[in-house]
Amino acid sequence: MLANYGYNDGSGDFFITIDTDKCMECEDKPCVAACPVEILESFTDDYDDHVVGVVEKHRNKIRYSCAPCKHASEERNIACQKACPFEAIKHSW
Amino acid sequence: MPEGKRENWRWEESRWENPDIDWKKGKAITVGIDVGSVSSQAVILVDGELFAYSSMRTGSDSPNSALNAVNWAMEGTGMTLDDIQYTVGTGYGRVNVPFADRAITEISCHARGGIYMYGPTVRTILDMGGQDCKVIHCDEKGKVVSFLMNDKCAAGTGRGMEVFADLLGVPIGEVGQQSLDVDVEPEPVSSTCVVFAKSEATGLLRSGWSKEKVLAAYCSAMAIRVKSLLDRAGMEEDFAITGGIAKNLGVVTRLEKQLGVKAFKPKYDTQIAGALGAALFAQALLAKEEKEEITIATDCP
């Protein structure tokens, strides 16, 4: 499943896309621990698969929550993407 | 209520019962309850067949809203809560359904309910809810393949339409049809914010625009807003719309025109898709539980 967490408002589109089919294959889910602001969590979804998603309280503010990994003046170093061994995480902005 | 104080946002609550089903002869009675931000629905299935449903406004208290919805669906049938074998709660208030056996997200439930309502060829379901909008892609069994949800802003949702119905004094059930009574399609109002769209509409009314023209401009803005979500999520036919806005021809017609795709015509109340999906999950989970019990009983020496 491609799960898109985030929002679209007057300032643009801000979505994190997680390919949960890949998460199911990943035992350790290192992205969860790698995130410096604890945006990600592992959980059991509606189909009883163990996957990763964005914590509910961050979904409507991910533009700001993800800011520590998105310095405008430095090379991007997105911790969750870097930690994911399956390239399952994409950011839309 | 004093004359002239009619609440135009107030949409029609509904209840339906299948007269051809005698629930007392049924083996599996399952219920899905969708406690949404604006409306609550209860759907009762008897052996997987749609027996009854209710759709009403959500109150300030989620457990009561769930109870009111299921009580209304059962009304006059002789059924009580004790007759229900499995209940699944969904929607924003899903964790607050006191008699639910399990809570399942509205995304999974809308996919499953949408396939039941529109058939297994549907691949894209657009749910235009009270305070959010979801694009869901699913397979022929109703399993979610991908989803995208926007619930940060009221633009493109039912609540935004309620605001406009009240502003213009047009009953919400007539908004869609009246918005189509224009000779030339006007430029849309702001599609990014209901508050700005409302102030823009007030200005247009003052400058002499008719109510129909303003409604057309808002329905068009809503279609643009929703299309941007569909553009991001991707469109795969067949296409169906659920939720309250699916009843608004002004938005649906304009969206179809922008997409160049026709949406399936609904056979059921489009607001029950989530609760229907929840009831179908309940049926499957009940069957699974019963199978496990039989296996355990057979395995016992």
Interface residues (C-beta under 8 A of the other chain):
Chain A: M1 L2 A3 N4 Y7 N8 D9 G10 D13 F15 D46 Y47 N60 S92
Chain B: I104 T105 S108 K143 V144 V145 S146 F147 L148 M149 N150 D151 K152 C153 T192 C193 S228 L229 R232 A233 F281
